[in-house]
């Protein structure tokens, strides 16, 4: 084969430190596009961005020569610095260490996009902890609950 062909879709979830509710709707309206810009600057595509006041969901399409860990390190570092610069009342803002990442098949892309875009409605019914545990279990990710929410 003379080329490399892929469609690597990843659903990534990460939270604010101690799951503090830093991301109100006015901040989210500016933060989500900024996150998309960071992803684009690293030669990936942000297909959907959403979340709640204490966490963010991204659906990204990556190239085969990219490492998710590198992308997430840049997304979190640059967005944290941006929040500190733009919102003086958020000097203590930080992202929690780590993230959850789930592979997404092309056949599930639209459903995951809808899920991410409807986070406000989703979290009117359930909290982040329940959501994350369900995502981990549905994806077959082994975890110890005492380390999920440190």
Buried (B, 14 or more C-beta within 10 A) or exposed (E): EEEEEEEBBBBBBBBBBEBBEBBEEEBBEEBBEBBBBBBEEBEBEBBBBBBBBBBBBBBBBBEEEBEBEEBBEBBBEBBBEBBBEEBEEBEEBBBBEEBBBBEBEEEBBEEBBEBBBEBEEBBEEEEBEEBBBEBBEEEEBEEEEEEBEE
